[in-house]
Structures are given as structure tokens and as C-alpha cells.
Amino acid sequence: YQAIKHLAEVQPDYKELGVMAGFNHVVTGGVQHLKNMLRVNIQLFEAATYKQTWSRVIERKLTKYNLFAIQDDICKLIVNEIGKLNNRKYTEPKKLAIVVGG
């Protein structure tokens, strides 16, 4: 996480960042929160061309118990979509991290 955070600070252009770090895809997005509702906007870009290949808006009711479940669902959704682009079936990763913010 720290290495990517540092690269993002040095190289704010996501296309260049993806190429510099050797990524195939770049995930961007944002989060909005109002009372007990959570909205997450996600975009998936091909790193080399910065062509958007997929996007999704996810809205969920937020409770004090389900934040991690929502995070896991979003991670699985992204991994599944990348798998489809690469003709691979999703398998449970040992670790998966998505860096949000800047």
C-alpha cells in the first residue's frame, strides 16, 4: 500500500501510474455517505490505454455490523470483472487490497 500511495503522489496521472507500476488495470472511484446509506462509484480502466472497460454504482444500507461485508463484496465484484476480462474464473484471494483516496 505505501509503495502505491507514494507512486500516486509522485505520478497523479493514472495512465502513467499504471504503466510505471506495471499494472494491467487501474481501479478508481469514490464513496458518498448520507445517514445510513453508502454509495460507491467504481470505474475499471485498462492501464495501457486508460480506456474505461467497466463501471458500477453500488448502494447499500450501512449498519454498524456490515461495513467489512460491503468492502468484501466490492472487492469480489472487481476481481470477478477483471477475471472476465482475462477469461479467468474468480477464486478467493489470499489478500486483496484496494487503495481509495488520494
C-alpha positions as CSV (number, residue, x, y, z in Angstrom):
1,Y,0.0,0.0,0.0
2,Q,2.7,2.5,0.9
3,A,4.6,2.0,-2.3
4,I,1.5,2.6,-4.4
5,K,0.5,5.6,-2.3
6,H,3.9,7.1,-2.8
7,L,3.7,6.5,-6.6
8,A,0.3,8.1,-6.7
9,E,1.7,11.2,-5.0
10,V,4.6,11.4,-7.5
11,Q,2.6,10.5,-10.6
12,P,-1.0,11.8,-10.4
13,D,-1.7,10.7,-14.0
14,Y,-3.4,7.2,-13.5
15,K,-2.4,6.1,-17.0
16,E,1.2,6.8,-16.4
17,L,1.0,5.3,-12.9
18,G,-0.4,2.1,-14.3
19,V,2.4,1.8,-16.9
20,M,5.1,2.8,-14.3
21,A,3.9,0.2,-11.8
22,G,3.3,-2.5,-14.4
23,F,-0.5,-2.8,-13.8
24,N,-2.9,-4.2,-16.3
25,H,-5.9,-2.4,-14.8
26,V,-6.5,0.7,-12.7
27,V,-9.5,0.9,-10.4
28,T,-10.7,4.4,-9.4
29,G,-13.8,5.5,-7.6
30,G,-15.4,7.5,-4.9
31,V,-17.6,7.0,-1.8
32,Q,-20.6,9.0,-0.7
33,H,-22.3,8.6,2.7
34,L,-25.6,10.1,3.8
35,K,-27.2,8.9,7.1
36,N,-27.3,5.1,6.8
37,M,-26.8,4.9,3.0
38,L,-23.5,4.3,1.3
39,R,-22.9,4.8,-2.4
40,V,-19.7,3.6,-4.1
41,N,-18.8,4.6,-7.6
42,I,-16.2,2.3,-9.3
43,Q,-14.5,2.5,-12.6
44,L,-12.1,0.0,-14.1
45,F,-9.6,1.2,-16.7
46,E,-7.2,-0.7,-18.9
47,A,-3.8,0.7,-17.8
48,A,-2.0,0.9,-21.1
49,T,-4.8,2.8,-22.9
50,Y,-6.7,4.3,-19.9
51,K,-9.9,3.1,-21.7
52,Q,-12.8,2.5,-19.3
53,T,-13.8,-1.1,-19.5
54,W,-16.4,-1.3,-16.7
55,S,-18.1,0.9,-14.1
56,R,-20.7,0.3,-11.4
57,V,-22.6,2.3,-8.8
58,I,-23.3,0.3,-5.6
59,E,-25.7,1.5,-3.0
60,R,-26.1,-0.3,0.3
61,K,-27.7,0.4,3.7
62,L,-24.9,0.8,6.2
63,T,-25.1,-0.7,9.7
64,K,-22.5,-0.9,12.4
65,Y,-22.0,-4.5,11.5
66,N,-21.8,-4.7,7.7
67,L,-19.0,-2.3,6.6
68,F,-16.5,-5.1,6.1
69,A,-19.0,-7.3,4.3
70,I,-19.7,-4.4,1.9
71,Q,-16.0,-4.0,1.4
72,D,-15.5,-7.7,0.7
73,D,-18.5,-7.7,-1.8
74,I,-17.0,-4.8,-3.7
75,C,-13.5,-6.4,-3.8
76,K,-15.1,-9.7,-5.1
77,L,-17.1,-7.7,-7.7
78,I,-13.9,-6.0,-9.0
79,V,-11.9,-9.2,-9.1
80,N,-14.7,-11.0,-10.9
81,E,-14.9,-8.3,-13.5
82,I,-11.1,-8.4,-14.1
83,G,-11.3,-12.1,-14.3
84,K,-14.0,-11.9,-17.0
85,L,-11.7,-9.5,-19.0
86,N,-8.9,-12.0,-18.7
87,N,-11.1,-15.1,-19.2
88,R,-10.5,-16.4,-15.7
89,K,-12.8,-17.6,-13.1
90,Y,-12.7,-15.9,-9.6
91,T,-11.0,-17.8,-6.8
92,E,-10.8,-16.5,-3.3
93,P,-7.6,-14.4,-3.0
94,K,-5.3,-14.8,0.0
95,K,-5.1,-11.0,0.2
96,L,-6.8,-8.2,-1.8
97,A,-6.3,-4.6,-1.3
98,I,-7.9,-1.6,-3.0
99,V,-6.4,1.8,-2.3
100,V,-9.1,4.5,-2.1
101,G,-8.4,8.2,-1.9
102,G,-5.5,10.4,-2.6
